Amino acid sequence: MTGPARGLLVSAPRSGGGKTTVALGLMRALRRRGRAVAAAKCGPDYIDPAFHEAAIGRPSINLDSWAMAPSLMGDLARRAAEGSDLLVAEGAMGLFDGVAAPAGRSGSSADIAAAFGWPVLLVLDVSGQAQSAGAVALGFASFDPRIVVAGVVLNRAGSARHRRLVTEGIERAGLPVLGALPTSPDIVLPERHLGLVQAEETVELFGRLDRLADFVEAHADIDRIAALARPSRFEPGACGSIAPPGQRIAVARDAAFSFLYPHLLQAWRDAGAEILFFSPLADEAPAPDCDACWLPGGYPELHAGRLASAARFIEGVRRFALRRPVHGECGGYMVLGSALIDAEGVSHPMLDLLGVATSFADRRMTLGYREAELLEDGPLGRRGDLWRGHEFHYATIADPGGDAAFALVRDAHGADPVPAGSRRGHVSGSFFHAVAPANP
């Protein structure tokens, strides 16, 4: 590669509009043609980047303009693009959806396109409309002068007549139509309550990805779409550091504990830390000579019975917590608590290192950006440090227990901060997923 990788962002007017289908199919199709493809996901998302990695054979990253300082975001994008000739970024929600914040820091996909100079491929669900789709496309193309909508792929296109009418409307708006995908239940990826079923759990994953690529290749002009990409604009600047919680870190990793951002692991390794993975579902304990133990989020609510009977795991973490810090995020927090009530209402005893009891039977979706101020020194930093991140869970707190709060947490919309999470001795946890320091 003689210059910056060329980039392209795949977005849509809303969630469920076909972004993932087009992005994954495009990535896989280009990779099968021998292209060196890199990938990124806009916003906080653990699941889609794992599918990207499976599609292209190299890790994907998250880029988040609200949670990440511009220097960190730029460093991550630059490193992700190394050795590639095309970076495909997948948007989140609708193209302009974010929080009320200064331009460039709203968390929207448009922020990412603007920051790196990437044109937007707009995926437009045209079911139930014809020429009026042109007005929708024109509105997206003219709404934000920072970005360029370079082309459109129709999704859920109907008959040949329907496709012709829609195309006429969009071309009247001055935009090329580069594909028309019909409705096809055969290429739908399986889902569960937090989104897609995880890549490593998806049956016949690579066959599904190849069918996605076949589908997109059959109904879209891959070469013209790839030609939309433009050289990435990587601004020079120092990247804020993300300090590891220790030099040897035991990290739970399996189907119950998989939600840890790759950029955090990479930052810890860059700082000289060694990561030692262990599987609670395989009844493995953290290595006792580690400096810290980290239980990420994931799906413990789907494996509560197995976790409750994992005696070596339970005893190992309890012994570890006597001497060294243990931290849990979201699902990890639930497992550190006294009990986890599953979807059927059965209560399973957990590690009992924190007093909180959580319920997946009494479900309520909690979703959004958060800023957390640490109340005491711990694995994430010093008392008073600020972190930005998010929450996304359906579990509720059945019993808060009597522990002190882990952090003061506020949302991104100006609400007053509230105490959140729990800490006791060397153990801490909350539903907050850390993305990056707010004060690097």
Beta strands, then each sheet from edge to edge (+ up, - down):
strand 1: 6-11
strand 2: 37-42
strand 3: 61-63
strand 4: 86-90
strand 5: 120-125
strand 6: 149-157
strand 7: 177-182
strand 8: 191-192
strand 9: 195-196
strand 10: 230-231
strand 11: 248-252
strand 12: 274-278
strand 13: 292-295
strand 14: 326-329
strand 15: 339-341
strand 16: 347-349
strand 17: 357-359
strand 18: 366-374
strand 19: 386-393
strand 20: 396-399
strand 21: 407-411
strand 22: 418-420
strand 23: 422-424
strand 24: 427-430
strand 25: 433-437
sheet 1: 3+ 2+ 4+ 1+ 5+ 6+ 7+
sheet 2: 3+ 2+ 4+ 1+ 10-
sheet 3: 8+ 9-
sheet 4: 12+ 11+ 13+ 14+ 24+ 23-
sheet 5: 16+ 15- 17- 20+
sheet 6: 22+ 21- 18+ 19- 25+
end
